[in-house]
């Protein structure tokens, strides 16, 4: 942090904490800090309360690792109308929502919580990979669809999981090549995702 903030310790601390938030671009740090400092006190109180409440009450679904609040199993896993033998594996919960918007997939999900990235210290134990492997070995799953993003990390994560489950009697597929390399499901339109889902290929 620049020495120019030494005479503003509170602002310096705010910027330091904002820097710790993943995915918050550096160019937006000052804008966010300015918004917080110039907002009405009641607005900041509401933000702080929302952060504390989310941290206290929002947990992971014990089955798929989706978010839940006030229950142990999410609405998708508890929906008896959904196919229990087909699991779509995604990186993050927002990827799951992107697929849900197509209204074409009626199976269930498994949310990894990210991708393998040894350089950042993210290995299998930091994700829900072991839990997915256990689901695959439970004998209740027939098909796994890899819907990890078409990035080097997404491909490597899918390949690692496949190496752990390839001895199981499973149909393993992945989304079709219509998804551009390096892109993210979160930012794709529902038609593109639908076509990739329908045209999924063997892994």
C-alpha positions in Angstrom: 0.0 0.0 0.0 1.3 3.4 -0.9 2.9 5.6 1.8 0.5 8.4 0.7 -2.1 6.8 2.9 0.0 6.7 6.0 -1.8 9.8 7.4 -5.2 8.1 6.7 -4.9 4.8 8.7 -8.6 4.0 8.6 -8.8 4.4 4.8 -5.5 2.5 4.4 -6.9 -0.4 6.4 -10.1 -0.4 4.3 -8.1 -0.6 1.1 -5.9 -3.3 2.6 -9.0 -5.4 3.4 -10.6 -4.8 0.0 -7.4 -6.0 -1.6 -7.9 -9.4 0.0 -11.2 -9.9 -1.8 -10.7 -12.3 -4.8 -11.9 -11.1 -8.2 -12.2 -7.4 -7.1 -10.1 -5.7 -9.8 -7.4 -3.3 -8.5 -8.9 -0.4 -10.5 -12.1 -0.8 -8.6 -10.6 -0.7 -5.1 -10.7 3.1 -4.9 -14.2 3.3 -6.3 -15.5 0.8 -3.8 -13.7 2.5 -0.9 -15.1 5.9 -2.0 -18.6 4.4 -2.1 -18.3 3.1 1.4 -16.8 6.2 2.8 -19.3 8.5 1.2 -22.4 6.4 1.9 -25.0 7.2 4.5 -24.2 5.5 7.9 -27.5 3.5 7.7 -26.5 2.1 4.3 -23.2 0.9 5.7 -24.9 -0.6 8.7 -27.2 -2.5 6.3 -24.2 -3.8 4.4 -22.4 -4.9 7.5 -25.6 -6.7 8.8 -26.0 -8.4 5.4 -22.4 -9.6 5.5 -22.7 -10.9 9.1 -26.1 -12.6 8.4 -24.8 -14.3 5.2 -21.7 -15.5 7.0 -23.7 -16.9 9.9 -26.6 -18.6 8.1 -25.5 -19.5 4.5 -24.0 -22.9 4.4 -23.2 -25.7 1.9 -25.7 -28.3 0.9 -24.5 -31.6 2.3 -25.1 -33.4 -1.0 -24.0 -31.0 -3.8 -22.4 -28.1 -2.0 -24.9 -25.6 -3.3 -25.8 -22.8 -0.9 -28.5 -23.4 1.7 -30.0 -21.4 4.5 -31.9 -23.0 7.4 -31.7 -26.5 6.0 -29.1 -29.2 5.2 -30.1 -30.1 1.6 -30.8 -27.5 -1.2 -34.0 -27.2 -3.1 -32.5 -29.1 -6.1 -31.3 -32.1 -4.2 -34.6 -32.3 -2.3 -36.7 -32.1 -5.5 -38.0 -35.6 -6.1 -38.9 -34.8 -9.7 -35.2 -34.5 -10.6 -33.1 -37.3 -12.0 -30.9 -38.6 -9.1 -28.6 -40.8 -11.3 -27.2 -37.9 -13.4 -24.7 -35.5 -11.9 -23.6 -32.3 -13.6 -20.2 -31.2 -12.2 -19.6 -27.4 -12.2 -16.9 -25.2 -10.7 -19.0 -22.6 -8.9 -22.7 -22.1 -7.9 -23.1 -19.3 -10.5 -22.3 -21.9 -13.2 -25.1 -24.1 -11.9 -27.5 -21.2 -12.1 -26.4 -20.6 -15.7 -27.3 -24.2 -16.6 -30.5 -23.9 -14.7 -31.6 -21.0 -16.8 -31.7 -23.2 -19.8 -34.5 -25.3 -18.1 -33.2 -28.3 -20.1 -31.2 -30.2 -17.4 -33.3 -32.2 -14.9 -30.5 -34.0 -13.1 -28.6 -32.9 -10.1 -25.3 -31.1 -9.5 -22.0 -31.2 -7.7 -20.3 -27.9 -7.1 -16.6 -28.1 -6.8 -16.0 -24.7 -5.3 -13.3 -23.8 -7.8 -10.6 -25.6 -9.9 -7.3 -27.2 -9.2 -4.5 -24.6 -9.2 -1.3 -25.8 -7.5 0.4 -22.4 -7.9 -2.3 -20.9 -5.7 -2.3 -23.7 -3.2 -5.6 -25.1 -4.4 -5.6 -28.9 -4.4 -8.3 -31.6 -4.1 -8.6 -31.1 -0.4 -9.5 -27.4 -0.9 -12.4 -28.4 -3.2 -15.3 -30.9 -2.9 -13.6 -33.4 -5.2 -13.3 -36.2 -2.6 -17.0 -35.9 -1.9 -17.8 -36.2 -5.6 -15.7 -39.3 -5.8 -17.6 -40.8 -2.9 -20.9 -40.0 -4.7 -19.6 -41.7 -7.8 -18.7 -44.8 -5.8 -22.0 -45.0 -4.0 -23.6 -47.1 -6.8 -26.5 -44.7 -7.2 -25.0 -42.6 -10.0 -25.1 -43.6 -13.7 -23.8 -40.5 -15.5 -21.3 -37.7 -14.8 -21.4 -34.6 -17.0 -18.3 -32.4 -16.7 -19.4 -28.8 -17.1 -16.1 -27.2 -15.9 -15.2 -24.1 -17.8 -13.1 -24.7 -21.0 -9.9 -23.3 -19.5 -6.6 -25.1 -18.8 -7.5 -25.3 -15.1 -11.0 -26.5 -15.8 -9.7 -29.2 -18.2 -7.1 -30.3 -15.7 -9.6 -30.5 -12.9 -12.0 -32.6 -15.0 -9.2 -34.9 -16.1 -8.0 -35.4 -12.5 -11.5 -36.3 -11.4 -11.9 -38.7 -14.3 -8.7 -40.5 -13.4 -10.2 -41.2 -10.0 -13.6 -42.5 -11.2 -12.7 -44.2 -14.6 -12.9 -47.6 -13.0 -16.5 -47.0 -12.0 -19.4 -48.2 -14.3 -20.3 -44.7 -15.3 -21.2 -42.8 -18.4 -18.8 -39.8 -18.4 -19.4 -36.9 -20.8 -18.6 -33.2 -21.0 -20.2 -30.2 -22.6 -19.8 -29.9 -26.4 -17.0 -28.0 -28.0 -19.4 -25.1 -28.8 -18.1 -23.4 -25.7 -15.2 -21.1 -26.6 -11.9 -22.0 -25.0 -11.1 -19.7 -22.1 -14.7 -18.6 -21.6 -16.9 -18.9 -18.5 -20.4 -20.4 -18.2 -21.4 -17.5 -16.0 -21.3 -15.0 -19.0 -22.8 -17.2 -21.7 -26.3 -17.0 -23.0 -28.7 -19.8 -22.2 -29.0 -20.9 -25.8 -25.2 -21.6 -26.1 -25.2 -23.5 -22.8 -28.3 -25.5 -23.9 -26.6 -26.5 -27.2 -23.5 -27.5 -25.4 -25.4 -29.5 -22.9 -27.5 -31.4 -25.5 -24.3 -31.9 -27.7 -22.2 -33.2 -24.8 -19.5 -35.7 -25.9 -17.8 -38.7 -24.2 -15.0 -37.7 -21.9 
